[in-house]
Amino acid sequence: MRVLAVNAGSAGLKLSLLNDDVVEESAELPADQHGFDVHELGALLKTWPTPDAIGHRIAHGGAYYSTPVRVDAAVRDVLYELSDLAPPHQALALAALDAVAALLPEVGAVACFDTAFHAGIPAAAATYAVPSDWRERYAVRRYGCHGLSHAYAAAHAAHLLDRPLHGMRIVTCHLGADASLAAVLDGRSVDTTTGFTPQEGLVTATRSGTVDPGLVLWMHEHGGLSVREITATLRERSGLTALTGTGDMRAVEAAAARDDRAARLALDVYTHRLVGGIAAMAAATGGIDALVFTGGVGEKSPTVRQRAAERLGFLGVFVERRRNATTRGDGDISTAEAAVRTLVVTAREDLRISQETRKLLERRSGRNGRAPV
């Protein structure tokens, strides 16, 4: 089955055409919170073979979807209702869903959810200590993010180590423009750093990560800021951007190397949150066998990996400096004697999307072939 994997994220609109697990075509189109060029998308797809099915990465399935689902009008309406839980990613993904559907109207589509991998985390991890009315009426709970990436990274790490995924305790670090961690035990997520929305958790390029809710209320009451202004600030003008003026980790690292005080502080804050999160995830799995870095920053920043490892020796994490500095693509960067294997894994959400799409459609049809609308 040939699957078009559509991945709309904060870094752009990524498209891959996979025949089974082999990439036949791939491209990335510029995108931001305002959207992408539909004409450019159409021109690109005209040059590619027609897929048998389309798989879309959808950021948030809410309480409705914990597994991949065929997209129809009813599903589409629900996904739009959930847009406020993961802006701007949900809106961008749904714009891509509509655009591709218009360009390939005869090909069926499947929604693959970033929240699905975390849907089964234990109640202790998923439950917020808020009134039952909130939890029951509004389905308030920890949903998590980047599940497609975490699931692939954990499984591929086990493959690289030639170990069965069952029985392994893995902490996966998806570090990109957005970021989150996951505690993976026996191949299943048991905790994660993001919450009801992507706002909770780590410092990212533009997001504050976790802040005291009292601060938000105080800024509304005493700072005179509207809910809209606070939301936009915490989501779009915080994180590395607030601390240094840029959300680009490469620029932050370069400035820190020049002894720029703001950049050094930003790296310290980023590392502090990252290390604390990794330790918490290791506690959730009852120990750690492998630490996995993936995503743009996770794959391309030896500095971030080294800084984190230097503070995680108490867990048995030690990286070899030369391997860490020179590894490109997948690789084990641990020292020989390290109790925990530290790996770099290339993010492959496209592969996970393709696999989930094929699995759903083949199970429903009982055979291979094009998925009709």
C-alpha positions in Angstrom: 0.0 0.0 0.0 1.4 3.4 -1.0 0.6 6.0 1.7 1.0 9.7 1.6 2.1 10.8 5.1 1.2 14.4 5.9 2.9 16.0 8.9 1.9 19.5 9.6 4.1 20.9 12.4 5.6 24.1 13.7 8.6 23.7 11.5 6.7 23.2 8.2 4.4 20.9 6.2 6.3 17.7 5.7 5.1 15.2 3.0 6.4 11.7 2.4 5.1 9.1 -0.1 5.9 5.6 1.3 5.5 2.3 -0.4 5.3 0.0 2.6 8.3 1.4 4.7 10.2 2.7 1.7 10.2 6.5 1.0 9.6 7.1 -2.7 9.1 10.9 -2.5 9.5 13.5 0.2 9.3 17.3 0.5 8.9 20.0 3.1 6.9 23.1 2.4 7.2 26.4 4.4 4.4 26.8 6.9 3.6 28.9 9.9 0.6 29.5 12.2 -1.1 31.3 9.3 -0.9 28.3 6.9 0.9 27.3 3.8 0.8 27.7 0.0 -2.0 25.5 -1.3 -1.0 26.1 -4.9 2.6 24.9 -4.1 1.2 21.8 -2.4 -1.0 21.0 -5.5 1.9 21.5 -7.9 4.0 19.1 -5.9 1.4 16.4 -5.6 0.7 16.4 -9.3 4.3 15.2 -9.9 4.0 12.3 -7.5 2.3 8.9 -8.0 -1.3 8.8 -6.6 -1.3 7.2 -3.2 -3.6 4.4 -2.1 -4.3 6.2 1.2 -3.4 9.3 3.1 -2.3 9.5 6.7 -2.4 12.7 8.6 -0.6 13.6 11.8 -3.2 15.2 14.1 -2.0 16.9 17.3 -5.0 16.3 19.6 -7.7 13.7 19.7 -9.1 14.8 23.0 -11.2 12.2 24.8 -12.7 11.1 21.5 -9.9 9.3 19.7 -7.2 7.0 21.2 -6.5 5.1 18.0 -6.2 6.0 14.3 -9.6 6.7 12.7 -10.9 7.0 9.1 -11.7 10.6 8.4 -15.3 11.5 7.4 -17.4 14.6 7.9 -18.3 13.7 11.5 -14.7 13.1 12.5 -13.6 16.3 10.8 -16.1 18.3 12.8 -14.9 16.8 16.1 -11.3 17.6 15.2 -12.2 21.2 14.5 -13.9 21.4 17.9 -10.6 20.3 19.5 -8.6 23.0 17.8 -8.3 25.1 21.0 -6.5 22.3 22.8 -3.5 22.4 20.4 -3.2 25.7 18.6 -1.8 26.4 16.1 -0.9 22.8 15.2 -4.4 21.5 15.0 -5.6 24.2 12.7 -2.6 23.8 10.4 -3.1 20.0 10.3 -6.8 20.4 9.5 -6.0 22.9 6.8 -3.6 20.3 5.3 -6.3 17.6 5.6 -8.8 19.8 3.7 -6.3 20.8 1.1 -5.1 17.3 0.3 -8.7 16.0 0.3 -9.5 18.6 -2.4 -6.5 17.6 -4.4 -7.0 13.9 -4.0 -10.8 13.5 -3.6 -10.9 9.8 -4.5 -8.3 8.7 -1.8 -9.4 7.9 1.7 -7.7 9.6 4.7 -6.8 8.4 8.2 -6.1 10.6 11.2 -3.2 9.5 13.4 -3.1 11.2 16.7 -0.1 12.5 18.7 -2.2 12.1 21.9 -3.0 8.4 21.2 0.3 7.0 22.5 -0.4 8.6 25.9 -4.0 7.6 26.1 -3.3 4.6 28.4 -1.0 6.3 30.9 -2.0 5.3 34.5 -4.7 7.4 36.2 -2.1 8.7 38.7 -0.2 10.3 35.8 -3.2 11.4 33.8 -5.4 12.9 36.6 -5.2 16.5 37.7 -6.2 17.3 41.3 -9.1 19.5 40.2 -12.9 19.2 40.9 -14.7 16.2 39.4 -17.0 18.5 37.5 -14.0 19.8 35.5 -12.7 16.3 34.9 -16.0 14.8 33.9 -17.8 17.6 32.1 -14.7 18.9 30.2 -12.6 15.8 30.0 -9.8 17.5 31.8 -6.7 15.2 32.0 -3.1 14.9 30.9 -3.2 14.1 27.1 0.4 14.6 26.1 1.9 15.4 22.7 4.3 14.1 20.1 3.1 10.5 20.6 4.0 9.5 17.0 7.6 10.6 17.5 7.9 9.1 21.0 6.5 5.7 19.9 8.8 5.5 17.0 11.9 6.6 18.9 11.3 4.1 21.7 10.8 1.2 19.3 13.7 2.1 17.1 16.0 2.5 20.1 15.2 -1.0 21.2 16.0 -2.2 17.6 19.3 -0.3 17.6 20.2 -2.0 20.9 19.1 -5.4 19.6 16.8 -5.8 22.6 13.1 -6.5 22.8 11.0 -3.5 23.5 9.1 -5.4 26.1 11.0 -5.2 29.4 12.9 -1.9 28.5 12.6 1.3 30.5 13.1 4.2 28.0 12.9 8.0 28.3 12.4 9.6 25.0 13.2 13.3 24.5 11.4 14.9 21.5 13.3 18.2 21.3 12.4 20.5 18.5 10.7 23.9 18.1 8.2 22.2 20.5 9.4 19.7 23.0 8.2 17.0 25.3 9.4 13.9 27.1 7.8 10.5 27.5 8.4 7.6 30.0 8.1 4.4 28.0 7.8 1.0 29.8 7.4 -2.2 27.8 6.7 -0.1 24.8 3.8 1.8 26.3 3.8 5.4 27.5 3.3 5.7 31.3 3.9 9.4 31.7 4.7 12.5 29.7 5.6 16.1 30.4 2.9 17.9 28.3 -0.6 18.0 29.7 -4.1 19.1 28.8 -2.5 21.2 26.1 1.0 21.5 24.8 1.7 24.4 27.1 2.7 22.4 30.1 6.2 20.9 30.4 9.5 21.9 28.9 10.8 25.3 27.7 10.5 25.4 23.9 11.4 27.9 21.2 8.3 30.1 21.9 6.4 28.5 24.8 7.1 29.1 28.4 6.5 25.5 29.5 5.1 25.0 33.0 4.4 28.2 35.0 2.6 28.8 38.2 -1.1 29.1 37.4 -1.2 31.8 40.1 1.1 33.9 37.9 -1.4 33.7 35.1 -4.2 34.9 37.4 -2.0 37.6 38.9 -1.1 39.0 35.5 -4.7 39.1 34.5 -5.9 40.8 37.7 -2.9 43.0 38.5 -1.1 43.3 35.2 -4.2 44.2 33.3 -3.6 41.6 30.6 -6.5 40.0 28.9 -6.8 36.2 28.6 -6.0 36.6 24.9 -2.8 38.6 25.6 -1.6 36.1 28.2 -2.3 33.2 26.0 -0.4 34.7 23.1 2.5 35.7 25.3 2.9 32.2 26.9 2.4 30.4 23.6 4.2 32.6 21.0 6.5 35.1 22.8 8.0 33.1 25.7 10.6 30.2 25.9 13.9 30.8 24.3 12.4 33.7 22.3 11.6 35.6 25.5 15.0 34.9 27.1 17.2 35.6 24.1 15.1 37.2 21.3 15.3 34.0 19.1 13.8 30.5 19.3 16.6 29.1 17.1 18.7 26.9 19.4 21.7 27.2 17.0 21.7 30.9 17.4 21.3 30.6 21.2 24.3 28.2 21.4 26.4 30.5 19.2 25.6 33.5 21.4 26.4 31.5 24.6 29.7 30.5 23.1 30.5 34.2 22.8 29.7 34.6 26.5 26.4 36.3 25.9 24.7 36.5 29.4 21.1 36.1 28.2 22.0 33.1 26.0 23.9 31.4 28.8 20.9 31.9 31.1 18.6 30.5 28.4 20.7 27.4 28.1 20.8 27.0 31.8 17.0 27.3 32.1 16.4 24.9 29.2 18.8 22.4 30.6 17.3 22.7 34.1 13.8 21.9 32.9 15.0 19.1 30.6 17.1 17.3 33.3 14.3 17.6 35.9 11.9 16.2 33.4 14.1 13.3 32.4 14.6 12.4 36.1 10.8 12.5 36.6 10.2 10.2 33.6 12.9 7.8 34.9 11.0 7.7 38.2 7.8 6.8 36.3 9.4 3.8 34.7 11.1 2.7 37.9 14.6 3.2 36.4 16.1 3.8 33.0 17.8 1.5 30.5 17.9 3.9 27.5 17.7 7.7 27.0 16.8 8.7 23.5 17.1 12.1 21.9 15.1 12.9 18.7 13.7 16.0 17.0 15.6 18.9 15.5 17.4 19.9 18.6 17.6 16.4 20.0 19.3 15.2 16.8 21.5 18.2 16.0 22.6 19.7 19.2 25.5 17.9 20.9 25.6 20.8 23.3 22.2 20.1 24.7 22.8 16.4 24.9 26.2 16.9 26.7 24.8 19.5 29.1 22.0 17.1 30.0 24.2 14.1 30.4 26.6 16.0 32.7 23.8 16.3 35.2 22.4 12.8 34.9 25.3 10.8 36.0 23.4 9.8 39.1 21.1 7.8 36.9 24.0 6.1 35.0 23.9 8.4 32.0 27.4 9.1 30.5 28.1 10.1 26.9 31.4 9.9 25.1 32.3 13.4 23.9 33.6 12.5 20.5 30.7 10.3 19.6 28.3 12.9 20.8 30.0 15.6 18.8 30.3 13.6 15.6 27.2 11.4 15.4 24.9 12.1 12.5 21.7 10.2 12.2 21.0 7.2 14.4 23.7 6.3 16.9 24.7 5.2 20.4 26.7 8.1 22.0 27.2 6.4 25.4 30.5 5.6 27.0 31.4 1.9 27.1 30.8 1.6 30.8 27.6 3.6 31.0 24.7 1.8 32.7 22.2 3.7 30.6 22.5 3.7 26.8 22.1 7.2 25.4 21.0 7.2 21.7 20.3 9.7 19.0 17.4 8.6 16.8 16.2 10.4 13.6 12.6 11.4 13.9 10.4 9.4 11.6 6.8 10.4 12.3 6.2 9.7 8.6 7.0 6.1 9.0 4.8 5.8 12.1 1.9 7.5 10.3 2.3 5.2 7.3 2.4 2.1 9.5 -0.7 3.1 11.5 -2.6 4.0 8.3 -1.8 0.7 6.7 -2.7 -1.3 9.8 -6.1 0.3 10.2 -7.1 0.0 6.5 -5.8 -3.5 6.0 -7.6 -4.6 9.2 -10.8 -3.1 8.0 -10.6 -4.3 4.4 -8.9 -7.6 5.0 -6.7 -7.0 2.0 -4.2 -4.6 0.6 -5.3 -1.9 -1.9 -6.5 1.6 -2.3 -8.6 3.0 0.5 -11.8 4.5 -1.0 -13.3 7.7 0.3 
